[in-house]
Amino acid sequence: MRSFLVLSFGLMIFSSSFSQDNPFLKCKNSTNERVRKNCIINAIQEFVDANYDIASVTPYAKPGTNRIYTRFKIDPIGRIIDIKAKSSSMELELEAIKTLQSLPYIIPRFEKTSSEKKEVFENVYTLLIVFEVQTTEVNLSSQKRITGND
């Protein structure tokens, strides 16, 4: 009996820690596709805000506002694929690609077909990363987020 309680307690801790690692699990239960896609892009923005290493790319950034335009797809198992980035510097693009590739698996979008089988459709997402450099210093005090689709 004691081993059963220890095992069940361990499974509860493991399952709750796994769900906290993947920010996209909160988007899984959305039934409206527009709300679900917005939830996924917000989770991606939060991840990029926390993990894009601005300090390592500051020497390659131009003074002033730097923009990195990214475009990517989500494959049937939830990985980010076909990442394209465009910026004033190749190093900024490479850091954006590296950050997006390090994302945990995302829950892919499913559509019901007429035969009631679930079929996965690839979604194309765009993400704009913006930060400001003043002579070799990064100025993030004027903004809360570095990502945005404004």
C-alpha positions as CSV (number, residue, x, y, z in Angstrom):
1,M,0.0,0.0,0.0
2,R,2.8,2.4,0.9
3,S,4.6,1.7,-2.3
4,F,1.4,2.4,-4.3
5,L,1.0,5.8,-2.5
6,V,4.6,6.7,-3.2
7,L,4.3,5.7,-6.9
8,S,1.1,7.6,-7.4
9,F,2.5,10.7,-5.6
10,G,5.6,10.5,-7.9
11,L,3.5,10.2,-11.0
12,M,1.4,13.3,-9.9
13,I,4.6,15.3,-9.5
14,F,6.1,14.1,-12.8
15,S,2.9,14.8,-14.7
16,S,2.6,18.3,-13.3
17,S,6.2,19.1,-13.9
18,F,5.9,17.9,-17.5
19,S,2.8,20.1,-18.1
20,Q,4.6,23.1,-16.8
21,D,7.6,22.6,-19.1
22,N,5.4,22.8,-22.2
23,P,3.6,26.2,-22.5
24,F,1.5,25.0,-25.4
25,L,-0.6,22.5,-23.3
26,K,-2.8,25.3,-22.2
27,C,-3.8,25.9,-25.8
28,K,-4.8,22.3,-26.4
29,N,-8.4,22.6,-25.1
30,S,-9.3,25.6,-27.2
31,T,-12.1,24.7,-29.6
32,N,-12.1,27.9,-31.6
33,E,-9.2,27.8,-34.1
34,R,-8.6,31.5,-34.1
35,V,-8.4,31.6,-30.3
36,R,-6.1,28.5,-30.4
37,K,-3.7,30.0,-32.9
38,N,-3.6,33.3,-30.9
39,C,-2.8,31.2,-27.8
40,I,0.0,29.4,-29.6
41,I,1.6,32.6,-31.0
42,N,1.4,34.2,-27.5
43,A,3.2,31.2,-26.0
44,I,5.9,31.4,-28.8
45,Q,6.3,35.1,-28.1
46,E,6.8,34.5,-24.4
47,F,9.3,31.7,-25.1
48,V,11.3,33.9,-27.6
49,D,11.2,36.9,-25.1
50,A,12.8,34.7,-22.5
51,N,15.3,32.8,-24.7
52,Y,16.5,35.1,-27.4
53,D,20.1,36.0,-26.5
54,I,20.4,39.7,-27.3
55,A,23.7,40.0,-25.5
56,S,25.4,37.6,-27.9
57,V,24.1,39.3,-31.1
58,T,24.6,42.9,-29.9
59,P,28.0,43.3,-31.7
60,Y,26.4,42.4,-35.0
61,A,23.3,44.6,-34.5
62,K,23.2,48.1,-36.0
63,P,22.6,51.1,-33.7
64,G,18.9,51.8,-33.3
65,T,16.0,49.5,-33.8
66,N,16.7,46.0,-35.1
67,R,14.0,43.9,-36.6
68,I,14.1,40.2,-37.4
69,Y,11.2,38.8,-39.4
70,T,10.6,35.1,-39.0
71,R,8.3,32.7,-40.7
72,F,7.8,29.0,-39.9
73,K,5.5,26.0,-40.0
74,I,4.5,23.4,-37.5
75,D,4.7,19.8,-38.7
76,P,2.3,17.0,-37.9
77,I,4.1,16.0,-34.7
78,G,4.4,19.5,-33.4
79,R,7.9,20.5,-34.3
80,I,8.8,23.9,-35.8
81,I,10.0,23.4,-39.4
82,D,10.9,25.5,-42.4
83,I,12.1,28.4,-40.4
84,K,13.0,31.5,-42.5
85,A,14.4,34.7,-41.0
86,K,15.3,38.0,-42.5
87,S,17.3,40.8,-40.8
88,S,20.1,43.3,-41.4
89,S,22.7,40.8,-40.1
90,M,23.1,37.0,-40.6
91,E,24.0,36.5,-36.9
92,L,20.6,38.0,-35.8
93,E,18.9,35.6,-38.2
94,L,20.8,32.6,-36.9
95,E,20.0,33.4,-33.3
96,A,16.3,33.7,-34.2
97,I,16.4,30.3,-35.9
98,K,18.3,28.7,-33.0
99,T,15.8,30.1,-30.5
100,L,12.8,28.9,-32.5
101,Q,14.4,25.4,-33.0
102,S,14.8,25.1,-29.3
103,L,11.0,25.4,-28.7
104,P,9.3,22.4,-27.1
105,Y,6.9,20.4,-29.3
106,I,3.7,22.3,-30.1
107,I,0.3,20.7,-30.3
108,P,-0.5,20.6,-34.0
109,R,-3.9,21.7,-35.5
110,F,-6.3,19.0,-36.4
111,E,-9.3,19.2,-38.8
112,K,-12.0,16.6,-39.1
113,T,-12.5,15.4,-42.6
114,S,-15.7,13.9,-44.0
115,S,-14.5,10.4,-43.1
116,E,-14.1,11.4,-39.4
117,K,-10.4,10.8,-39.6
118,K,-8.2,13.5,-38.1
119,E,-5.9,15.1,-40.6
120,V,-3.2,17.6,-39.7
121,F,-2.8,20.8,-41.6
122,E,0.4,22.8,-41.5
123,N,0.0,26.4,-40.3
124,V,2.3,29.2,-41.3
125,Y,3.2,31.5,-38.5
126,T,5.1,34.8,-38.6
127,L,6.9,36.4,-35.7
128,L,8.6,39.8,-35.6
129,I,11.5,40.2,-33.1
130,V,12.4,43.8,-32.3
131,F,15.0,45.3,-30.0
132,E,16.9,48.5,-29.8
133,V,20.7,48.9,-29.5
134,Q,22.3,52.2,-28.4
135,T,26.0,52.0,-29.2
136,T,26.6,48.5,-27.9
137,E,24.0,48.6,-25.1
138,V,20.6,47.0,-25.4
139,N,17.7,49.2,-24.3
140,L,14.8,47.1,-23.2
141,S,13.5,49.4,-20.5
142,S,11.1,51.2,-22.8
143,Q,9.3,48.0,-23.9
144,K,8.1,44.9,-22.1
145,R,8.3,42.5,-25.0
146,I,10.7,42.0,-27.8
147,T,8.3,40.1,-30.0
148,G,5.2,41.5,-31.6
149,N,3.1,41.3,-34.7
150,D,2.0,45.0,-34.7
